[in-house]
Amino acid sequence: MFGIDLALTAGGLLTGLMVGLTGMGGAALVTPMLVLLFGVSPAAAVSSDLLATAIMKPVGSFVHIRAKTVHWHLVGWLSVGTIPGVLVGTWIFIQVLGTDEASETIRTWIGWVLVAAVAAMIAKVWVGRRASGIRATHHPAGIRMPVRPIPTVILGVVVGLLVGMTSVGSGSLVVTALLLLYPLLRPSILVGTDLTQAVPMLVVGAIAHAGFGEISIAVVASLLLGQIPGVWLGARMSSRYDGTALRWLLMVLLAATAVKLLGASTIIAGMIGLVGLIIVGAVYVRERIDATAQVTAEDASGRSVPSTATEVS
């Protein structure tokens, strides 16, 4: 009916699986895939992915709403920034559509936002550890935690602008920024708030792009046909796999993709990807060795107590 592209559906299934397994932002994976692998114009990729994400995101947020892991005051203040931000971002997007360099400009935007997204994902590792340390010495905050309106609204405006212009950023950037602003926020509430705050922004952005952008219903339908079961399957699998190694590998892939979108040759992008894989592999192996050594030390310590007690008695 909509001219379903089975190859695109398979791509949607794969990216949905990655999102479900790792929790990484879907647009950061899907929009570059549409442009580089499937030859979709950058303008159509942004508008179509924005609509697909607006349809998908409420499903995840509904789970957290039922579980009461949403900080509604934080959602409200973020929306004060994201809704006008996504409208302004869409307006900028529409103005660029009328220029001869529209595709190249939007492609460059996506590349730079991906760079920011990768930086935010890397920073999240250390920011998350800092937040865990703070929560360990303070009582974690729940849904009644006080909100800092001004920085929260500013964050919303920035994210809304980026989403309206590129469709990327609603998940990749928000979580890291929220961890910095609210380190005492419990992880479940952080995730639930992030998912829920994105819904009104994405719906408004999708409506604006539907009226003035370049949405392809065939692309949206093909994506959703794969993404919906992919996210569900990935979420089910995530209970048995923490996704850490895959998350780092995807960061390397996104970094190489960003460089390619910014005009680098395939060889340079490939070299960056190779160097990134070597670094990530070394870090991951080092962390596994340290973790194994720690477990071994704890086991040895646990066994030494009874033997010492026996000698004393």
Summary of the structure (lengths in Angstrom):
residues: 313
radius of gyration: 21.4
end to end distance: 81.5
largest distance: 87.5
contacts: 1112
relative contact order: 0.19
helix: 81%
strand: 1%
